[in-house]
């Protein structure tokens, strides 16, 4: 086993421990945690069995395993960016809704003598 594989496996195990800790502390949802655990488990599998990249490249019809990983990574990154965009849009709509409700509530409530 090459030294890069050892470092990669150690890093992936460290990342998995962080994900599990985030799930336990309720800083990450279970569905997100499972996704990231799956990603890091795949990293370990690829590092332990590098020939799986060649099989993946053959299935996807690309020349090398590294190319397959790069193409798949780009697709996953675009998906994650889309999810972040959708979540941000949802939060913006919720914030606008709350601000409107507060503004309407403040408008209809009489002001106290101290506020002037």
C-alpha positions as CSV (number, residue, x, y, z in Angstrom):
1,X,0.0,0.0,0.0
2,X,1.3,3.4,-1.0
3,X,1.8,6.2,1.5
4,X,-0.9,8.4,-0.3
5,X,-3.4,5.6,0.2
6,X,-2.6,5.5,3.9
7,X,-3.0,9.2,4.3
8,X,-6.2,9.2,2.3
9,X,-7.7,6.4,4.4
10,X,-6.7,8.2,7.6
11,X,-8.2,11.4,6.3
12,X,-11.4,9.7,5.3
13,X,-11.7,8.0,8.7
14,X,-11.2,11.4,10.3
15,X,-13.9,12.9,8.1
16,X,-16.3,10.1,8.9
17,X,-15.7,10.7,12.6
18,X,-16.5,14.4,12.1
19,X,-19.7,13.5,10.3
20,X,-20.8,11.1,13.0
21,X,-20.1,13.8,15.6
22,X,-22.1,16.4,13.7
23,X,-25.0,14.0,13.5
24,X,-24.9,13.2,17.2
25,X,-24.7,16.9,18.1
26,X,-27.7,17.5,15.8
27,X,-25.7,20.0,13.7
28,X,-26.3,17.9,10.6
29,X,-29.4,16.1,9.5
30,X,-29.5,12.3,9.3
31,X,-30.0,12.3,5.5
32,X,-27.0,14.7,4.9
33,X,-24.9,12.6,7.3
34,X,-25.7,9.4,5.5
35,X,-24.8,11.1,2.2
36,X,-21.4,12.2,3.5
37,X,-20.7,8.9,5.2
38,X,-21.5,7.2,1.9
39,X,-19.0,9.6,0.1
40,X,-16.2,8.9,2.6
41,X,-16.8,5.1,2.5
42,X,-16.5,5.3,-1.3
43,X,-13.2,7.1,-0.9
44,X,-11.9,4.4,1.4
45,X,-13.1,1.6,-1.0
46,X,-11.3,3.4,-4.0
47,X,-8.2,3.9,-1.9
48,X,-8.1,0.2,-0.8
49,X,-9.1,-1.2,-4.2
50,X,-7.8,1.3,-6.8
51,X,-8.7,-1.1,-9.6
52,X,-12.3,-0.2,-9.0
53,X,-11.6,3.1,-10.8
54,X,-10.7,1.2,-13.9
55,X,-13.9,-0.8,-13.8
56,X,-15.8,2.5,-13.2
57,X,-14.1,4.1,-16.2
58,X,-15.0,1.1,-18.4
59,X,-18.7,1.3,-17.3
60,X,-18.8,5.0,-18.0
61,X,-16.9,4.8,-21.2
62,X,-14.0,7.0,-20.3
63,X,-10.3,6.3,-20.7
64,X,-9.0,6.4,-17.1
65,X,-10.5,6.0,-13.6
66,X,-9.3,9.4,-12.6
67,X,-11.3,10.9,-15.4
68,X,-14.4,9.1,-14.3
69,X,-13.9,10.4,-10.7
70,X,-13.5,14.0,-12.0
71,X,-16.6,13.8,-14.2
72,X,-18.6,12.3,-11.3
73,X,-17.3,14.9,-8.9
74,X,-18.3,17.7,-11.2
75,X,-21.8,16.3,-11.4
76,X,-22.1,15.9,-7.6
77,X,-20.7,19.4,-7.1
78,X,-23.4,20.9,-9.4
79,X,-26.0,18.9,-7.6
80,X,-24.8,20.2,-4.2
81,X,-24.7,23.8,-5.5
82,X,-28.3,23.4,-6.8
83,X,-29.4,22.1,-3.3
84,X,-27.7,25.1,-1.6
85,X,-29.3,27.5,-4.1
86,X,-32.8,26.0,-3.5
87,X,-32.3,26.1,0.3
88,X,-31.2,29.7,0.1
89,X,-34.2,30.7,-2.0
90,X,-36.5,29.0,0.5
91,X,-34.9,30.8,3.4
92,X,-35.2,34.1,1.6
93,X,-38.9,33.5,1.1
94,X,-39.4,32.6,4.7
95,X,-37.5,35.7,5.9
96,X,-39.6,37.9,3.7
97,X,-42.8,36.3,5.0
98,X,-41.7,36.8,8.6
99,X,-40.6,40.4,8.0
100,X,-44.0,41.2,6.4
101,X,-45.9,39.7,9.3
102,X,-43.9,41.7,11.8
103,X,-44.3,44.9,9.8
104,X,-48.1,44.4,9.6
105,X,-48.3,43.5,13.3
106,X,-46.3,46.6,14.3
107,X,-48.4,48.8,12.0
108,X,-51.7,47.8,13.7
109,X,-50.5,47.9,17.3
110,X,-50.8,51.2,19.0
111,X,-47.5,52.7,20.1
112,X,-46.8,53.2,23.8
113,X,-46.3,56.6,25.3
114,X,-42.6,55.8,25.8
115,X,-41.9,55.2,22.1
116,X,-43.1,58.7,21.1
